[in-house]
């Protein structure tokens, strides 16, 4: 299990652990906003939708997520 706070509303959340590196789209049960959770045994990260869009690209047809290149 991954315990933490929603990055949108700071409400407490508990999510099942899948596998390290897995990225999951979640709708908060407190504020009904989307957040993304990167699963990790040591350092899981939660991103708001806008933070996710800044850092990653989502390819819907292939269901792949890729990091965006670092800004120069």
C-alpha positions in Angstrom: 0.0 0.0 0.0 1.0 3.6 -0.7 -0.1 6.1 1.9 0.1 9.8 1.4 -1.9 13.0 0.6 -3.7 14.1 -2.6 -1.5 16.7 -4.3 -4.6 18.7 -5.1 -6.4 18.9 -1.7 -4.0 17.3 0.8 -6.7 14.8 1.7 -5.4 11.4 2.9 -5.2 8.7 0.3 -4.3 5.0 0.3 -3.5 3.2 -3.0 -2.6 -0.4 -3.7 1.0 -0.9 -4.8 1.4 -2.4 -8.3 5.0 -2.4 -9.4 8.0 -0.1 -9.2 7.8 2.5 -12.0 4.1 2.0 -12.7 2.2 5.2 -13.4 -1.4 5.4 -12.4 -4.2 7.9 -13.1 -6.4 8.3 -10.0 -9.4 10.4 -9.1 -9.3 11.7 -5.5 -12.2 10.6 -3.4 -12.1 13.9 -1.5 -11.9 16.5 -4.2 -12.8 14.5 -7.4 -9.7 15.9 -9.2 -7.2 13.8 -11.2 -3.8 13.0 -9.8 -1.1 10.7 -11.1 0.9 8.3 -8.9 4.3 6.9 -9.8 4.6 3.7 -7.8 7.9 3.1 -6.0 8.9 1.0 -2.9 11.1 3.8 -1.6 10.0 7.1 -3.1 6.5 7.2 -4.6 5.5 10.5 -6.3 2.1 12.1 -6.8 1.5 14.7 -9.5 -1.4 17.0 -10.2 -2.6 16.9 -13.7 -0.7 20.1 -14.6 2.5 18.8 -13.0 2.1 15.5 -15.0 1.6 17.4 -18.2 4.7 19.5 -17.6 6.9 16.4 -17.0 5.4 13.6 -19.2 3.7 12.9 -22.5 0.8 10.4 -22.7 0.3 8.5 -25.9 -3.3 7.2 -25.5 -3.4 4.8 -28.5 -0.3 2.9 -27.2 -0.9 3.6 -23.5 2.7 4.7 -23.0 4.0 7.6 -20.8 7.3 9.2 -21.6 9.3 11.8 -19.8 9.5 15.2 -21.6 13.0 16.4 -22.5 14.6 18.7 -19.9 14.3 22.4 -20.7 17.6 24.0 -21.9 
